[in-house]
Amino acid sequence: MTFIQSILLGALQGFTEFLPVSSSGHLAVVESFMKLQEVPVLFDILLHLATLLVVIIVFRNRLIGIVISLFKRNNIKNEDKANRKLFLMILVSTFFTGIIGLGLNNLEVEKYLFIIYFLFIITGFILIGSKFWGGSIDYSSLGLKQGVITGISQGLGVLPGISRSGITISAALLSGMSREKAGEYSFLISLPAILGAFILEFKDAEGLLDIVDPLIIGAGMISAFIVGLLSLKILLKLIKNGKLYLFSFYLIPLGIMGLLFFK
């Protein structure tokens, strides 16, 4: 892998991680065309870690608020109660994500591009549905329904071609959450999911360094971070305005073309 290839893959990860088009699906397709299948899964996970840092920076105030509320013993306000409930639901979502994700992770879908193209189409139709879903539930009224539904959907997002952000935001909207909170919650529950995936794949670290120069890996991670920061800002505005469905006009034709011309 060259510097240019690493930077391009990092930029692709940063761009597609937040925009609801499936970063893992696009990485699998592009790596196939670049003939980089020998790169361990950990490389993709490291790119995810770079974009995870973006989430921490963008939502730092909410994360700090959660930590403070958990250790607060006096003068507990409604916002502290909401943050505690939010933390509990993140744990619930993470539990169901783990169950579903671990079961699907061994399918090695990335080896079968025609499945990825089909899942692009599925994601597109899910995004169309998001235009009509949504409610007024915020963190103070968050319940098990929201935690379970979003957790299961994030587990399904393990499949390349299914957008993690797209399916979790859509699921949160379907469960009655407001658009603003659905977007934020989707990325908050991604933090433990990405960290868990990294820990599971860490055993491949030695193999990765044998194949790819650490400086090249670093270049990809920096590229993913910079582009990811820009794309997350764009996505948050689109969620607020109910425009996620626009990406279906890209994903559905992409999936159809991939199926028609796949050899």
Beta strands, then each sheet from edge to edge (+ up, - down):
end
